[in-house]
């Protein structure tokens, strides 16, 4: 499914407003109707900032997800959620998130909640922008679960989660979702030491029933918990294997790495749209429209305009809102400048 030239989008997440951070830590004092109102208001705020920036594609900002994995684990039966983080002090790192024992067969009879998120976005979003939903892939979703006798390793846990994710994708398409990002950052983090072809097989089996029925995107990055990477920040180990992903758009983190390995987008563009991370979400330097325009011109040396999409490097949930707002505005302004130069 082809996009418009030099398309502007986001990965999925957006910063919580300060009041939502506070409310999420005190949910027990609110009633169900209060929580629904809070959720609507938070999504309205995320929509406001994205539409105000002028994006072609928007999301709900993942405003109702309190954690990238935990929010989904709450829908999955057969998991015992760890009561407390194993480490609460010191510099932030992934070990502060904890891991959760598997206690039974992994099932999600209510789905993973993304369909409800998308329907809320449909209800609240204005006409014009394309609406995108984001779903973690099964390998990434398996990352905080502890294998047991029933699921002997991470691969076995992934296989158990795969049909659950596939069903969520099917339900999203049935609900009218025309763009879905299947996010597998764990694949890009561990491609240097795992079988990249095995990752391709997992991804393709996950999306096989919806491929061609919606615009499928995927996001490759090196981790961004508290603005920190977790994997070697090199694209090379993923390719050429990842070129066989069944996707319409593949996003690669570039800005935070000073556009190292930018030449890979030429190869991606032969198979699908190349989405380039053009804004550094790990830095509080606010890129100017001129910075962005120069980066777009660099990308045009490697891929044609009709194959290029631009977004921040990763989701913006780990970036303060006061910085996320101008970063998005300047991203769109710089891209529009180059569109004008090209007569697009």
Secondary structure by P-SEA (a helix, b strand, c coil): ccccccccccccbbbccaaaaaaaaccccccaaaaaaaaaaaaaaaaaaaaaaccccccccccccccccaaaaaacccccccccccccccccccccbbbbbbccccccccccaaaaaaaaaaacccccbbbbbbbbcccccccccccccccccaaaaaaaaaaaaaaaaaaaaaacccbbbbccaaaaaccccccaaaaaaaaaaaccccccccbbbbbbccccccccccccccccccccccccccccbbbbbcccccccccaaaaaaaaccbbbbccccccccccccaaaaaaaaaaaaaccccccbbbbcccccccccaaaaaaaaaaaaaaaaaaaaaacc
